[in-house]
Amino acid sequence: MEIIGPVIVAGITTGALYALATLGLSLVWGSLGMLNMAHGTLLTLGGYAAFTAASQLGLPVPLAVLAAAAVGGAIGALIFMLVAYPLSRRSPETFETTIMIATFGVALTLENTVLRLYGGQPLGQPLSVGGSINLGGFVLPWQNLVIIVSAIALMGATALFLTRTRAGRAIRATAQNPDAAKLTGVPVARVYLQVLILSGMLAGVCGVLVSSITQLSPSLGADPMLKAFIMCVVAGLGNLPGAIITSFGLAIVEALVQFLAGARWGFPALLAIVILVLIRRPGGLFGRVEVRRL
């Protein structure tokens, strides 16, 4: 237990971060049908926003985290108003392709902006908790516990928002059938704006949590973005509960593989799982199968 315990804790911590990153990405895909290639950059901006608020402005931790969420949400809103909405109106037939290319350009622009403002030198995130607790023979760092609890709380709050509020029900209705939702009076464009704001806020806070156990750099969000995409594919694009379950499961598998075979084998193991899943279930583990009559 003394050996395997820390591995499981590391897997759960990583899974919480993967799940939070995946939640925003999957939410946008399921609602708008777009792959937001700038999602990882929103994590980066959130981390730097919290760093600036805490270390340069002297704001307390809660306000610094709120600043990260606000920056992520604001950039998400701008992506919708300046990129996604115009493209969806101009070329709806090719929207999925053009929005992927456009948001990739946005990601490069934002990453280079961060590089110019803060430089390429890694920075330490001041929003971290020191110390640890002893649980049954293995040590659990307080920072890991903060990450796990924070991620679960945010995912729970998002679930309550989507199921218990009018705006959340409008998002779910639009994701299921945007045309029918529009006929019933749902303002679809406003719903899409709300989705990108929510996704950006989640990404911003996720960036704070990721940078609290790593370091701030302009490419901070690249790895979480890649892993979030893998989780979405394995779970089934747009399936929120499946994406969260998959994130925790694959993160624990990755941690065990890294422990048993070495750190370099963690990512290849994830890719192997993706290939096997796509061969057996092209729609993902939790994807719905569509039956069409010929």
C-alpha positions in Angstrom: 0.0 0.0 0.0 2.9 2.3 0.7 4.1 1.9 -2.9 0.8 1.8 -4.8 -1.0 4.4 -2.7 0.9 7.4 -4.0 0.6 6.1 -7.6 -3.2 5.9 -7.2 -3.3 9.4 -5.6 -1.2 10.8 -8.5 -3.6 9.1 -11.0 -6.7 10.5 -9.3 -5.1 14.0 -9.1 -4.2 13.9 -12.8 -7.7 12.5 -13.6 -9.3 15.4 -11.8 -7.3 17.8 -14.0 -8.0 15.8 -17.2 -11.7 15.7 -16.3 -11.9 19.4 -15.7 -10.1 20.2 -19.0 -12.2 17.6 -20.9 -15.5 18.9 -19.5 -15.2 22.3 -21.2 -13.9 20.8 -24.4 -16.7 18.2 -24.5 -19.3 20.8 -23.6 -18.5 22.9 -26.6 -18.3 20.0 -29.0 -21.6 18.6 -27.8 -23.4 21.9 -28.0 -21.8 23.7 -31.0 -20.3 20.7 -32.9 -16.9 22.5 -32.9 -13.5 21.5 -31.7 -12.1 24.5 -30.0 -8.4 24.3 -30.7 -7.8 27.4 -28.4 -9.1 25.5 -25.4 -5.7 24.7 -24.1 -4.6 28.3 -24.5 -7.5 29.3 -22.2 -5.9 27.2 -19.5 -2.6 29.0 -20.0 -4.3 32.4 -19.8 -6.1 31.4 -16.6 -2.9 30.4 -15.0 -1.2 33.6 -15.9 -4.2 35.7 -14.9 -4.1 34.1 -11.4 -0.3 34.6 -11.2 -0.7 38.3 -12.1 -3.6 38.9 -9.7 -1.8 37.2 -6.8 1.8 38.1 -7.2 1.6 41.5 -8.9 -1.7 42.9 -7.7 -1.6 41.3 -4.3 -5.1 39.9 -4.4 -6.1 37.0 -2.1 -6.4 33.5 -3.5 -10.2 33.4 -4.1 -10.1 36.7 -6.1 -7.1 35.4 -8.1 -9.0 32.3 -9.0 -12.0 34.4 -10.0 -9.8 36.5 -12.1 -8.6 33.4 -13.9 -12.2 32.3 -14.5 -13.2 35.8 -15.7 -10.3 36.0 -18.2 -11.1 32.5 -19.5 -14.8 33.4 -19.8 -14.1 36.7 -21.5 -11.8 35.1 -24.1 -14.4 32.4 -24.7 -17.0 35.1 -25.4 -14.7 36.8 -27.8 -14.0 33.6 -29.7 -17.7 33.2 -30.2 -18.5 36.7 -31.2 -15.5 37.3 -33.4 -14.8 33.8 -34.8 -17.4 31.1 -34.2 -20.6 33.1 -34.9 -19.4 34.8 -38.1 -18.1 31.5 -39.5 -21.3 29.6 -38.6 -23.3 32.3 -40.5 -21.0 32.5 -43.5 -20.3 28.8 -44.2 -22.4 26.4 -42.1 -21.6 23.5 -44.4 -17.9 23.7 -43.7 -18.1 25.1 -40.1 -16.5 22.1 -38.4 -13.4 22.4 -40.5 -13.1 26.2 -40.7 -13.7 26.7 -36.9 -11.0 24.2 -36.1 -8.5 26.0 -38.3 -9.6 29.4 -37.1 -9.4 28.5 -33.4 -5.9 27.0 -34.0 -4.9 30.4 -35.3 -6.4 32.0 -32.2 -4.4 29.7 -30.0 -1.1 30.6 -31.8 -1.9 34.3 -31.5 -2.7 34.1 -27.8 0.3 31.9 -27.0 2.6 34.3 -28.7 1.0 37.2 -26.9 1.7 35.5 -23.5 5.3 34.8 -24.6 5.8 38.5 -25.4 4.2 39.7 -22.2 5.8 37.3 -19.7 8.7 35.8 -21.6 9.5 32.1 -22.1 11.0 31.5 -18.6 8.9 29.2 -16.5 7.3 30.9 -13.5 6.1 29.4 -10.2 2.4 29.7 -9.4 2.1 31.3 -6.0 -1.4 29.7 -5.5 -0.2 26.5 -4.0 -0.7 24.8 -0.6 2.3 23.2 1.2 2.4 20.3 3.6 0.8 16.8 3.5 -1.3 14.4 5.5 -0.7 10.8 6.4 -3.5 8.4 5.3 -3.1 4.8 6.2 0.6 4.6 5.5 1.0 6.9 2.5 1.5 10.6 2.3 -1.1 12.8 0.5 0.0 16.3 -0.3 -2.5 19.0 0.6 -2.1 20.5 -2.9 -3.3 17.2 -4.5 -6.3 17.2 -2.1 -7.1 20.8 -3.1 -7.0 19.9 -6.8 -9.2 16.8 -6.4 -11.8 18.6 -4.2 -11.8 21.7 -6.4 -12.2 19.8 -9.6 -15.0 17.6 -8.2 -16.8 20.7 -6.8 -16.6 22.5 -10.2 -17.9 19.5 -12.0 -20.7 19.1 -9.6 -21.6 22.8 -9.9 -21.6 22.5 -13.7 -23.9 19.4 -13.5 -26.3 21.3 -11.2 -26.2 24.3 -13.6 -27.0 22.1 -16.6 -29.8 20.2 -14.9 -31.4 22.6 -12.5 -31.4 26.0 -14.2 -33.3 27.4 -17.1 -30.1 28.3 -18.9 -28.7 24.9 -18.4 -31.8 23.2 -19.7 -31.6 25.5 -22.8 -28.0 24.3 -23.3 -29.0 20.7 -23.1 -32.0 21.2 -25.4 -29.9 23.0 -28.0 -27.2 20.2 -27.8 -29.8 17.6 -28.5 -31.6 19.4 -31.4 -30.8 23.0 -32.2 -33.5 23.3 -34.8 -36.2 22.1 -32.4 -34.9 24.3 -29.7 -35.1 27.3 -31.9 -38.7 26.5 -32.8 -39.6 26.5 -29.1 -38.2 29.9 -28.6 -34.7 29.1 -27.3 -32.2 31.8 -28.3 -29.7 29.4 -29.8 -27.0 32.1 -30.5 -27.1 33.2 -26.9 -26.9 29.6 -25.7 -23.8 29.1 -27.8 -22.3 32.2 -26.3 -23.1 31.0 -22.8 -21.5 27.6 -23.6 -18.2 29.1 -24.7 -18.2 31.4 -21.6 -18.7 28.5 -19.3 -16.1 26.4 -21.1 -13.6 29.3 -20.9 -14.3 29.8 -17.2 -13.7 26.1 -16.5 -10.5 26.2 -18.5 -9.3 29.2 -16.7 -9.6 27.6 -13.3 -8.2 24.4 -14.6 -5.1 26.4 -15.7 -4.6 27.6 -12.1 -4.8 24.0 -10.8 -2.5 22.6 -13.4 0.1 25.4 -12.9 0.0 24.9 -9.1 1.7 21.5 -9.4 3.8 22.3 -12.5 5.1 25.7 -13.7 3.7 28.5 -15.7 4.8 28.6 -19.4 3.3 29.8 -22.6 2.7 26.2 -23.6 1.1 25.2 -20.3 -2.2 24.2 -21.9 -0.8 22.1 -24.8 -0.6 18.8 -22.9 -4.0 19.2 -21.1 -5.6 20.0 -24.5 -4.1 16.9 -26.1 -5.2 14.7 -23.2 -8.6 16.3 -23.1 -9.1 15.5 -26.8 -8.0 11.9 -26.2 -10.5 11.6 -23.3 -13.3 13.0 -25.6 -12.5 10.6 -28.4 -12.4 7.5 -26.1 -15.6 8.5 -24.2 -17.5 9.7 -27.3 -17.5 13.3 -28.5 -20.0 15.4 -26.6 -20.7 12.9 -23.8 -20.0 14.8 -20.6 -20.5 12.0 -18.0 -18.6 9.6 -20.1 -15.7 12.0 -20.6 -15.4 12.5 -16.8 -15.4 8.8 -16.1 -12.9 8.2 -18.9 -10.6 10.9 -17.6 -10.3 9.4 -14.2 -10.0 5.8 -15.6 -7.3 6.6 -18.2 -5.4 8.8 -15.8 -5.1 6.0 -13.3 -4.1 3.6 -16.1 -1.4 6.1 -17.2 -0.1 6.5 -13.7 0.2 2.7 -13.3 1.9 2.3 -16.6 4.4 5.0 -15.8 5.1 3.4 -12.4 5.5 -0.1 -13.8 7.2 0.6 -17.2 8.6 4.1 -16.9 7.3 7.6 -17.5 7.9 7.5 -21.2 5.4 4.7 -21.7 2.4 6.6 -20.2 1.4 8.5 -23.4 1.9 5.6 -25.8 -0.3 3.5 -23.6 -3.1 6.1 -23.9 -2.7 6.1 -27.7 -2.9 2.3 -27.8 -6.2 2.5 -25.8 -7.5 5.1 -28.3 -6.7 2.9 -31.2 -8.3 -0.2 -29.6 -11.5 1.8 -28.7 -11.8 3.3 -32.2 -11.5 -0.2 -33.7 -14.1 -1.8 -31.5 -16.4 1.2 -30.9 -15.8 4.1 -33.4 -18.3 6.3 -31.5 -16.4 5.9 -28.2 -17.1 3.9 -25.1 -20.2 6.0 -24.2 -21.2 7.1 -27.7 -24.6 6.4 -28.9 -24.9 4.1 -31.9 -27.0 5.4 -34.8 -29.0 2.8 -36.8 -29.8 3.9 -40.4 -32.0 2.0 -42.8 -30.8 1.7 -46.3 
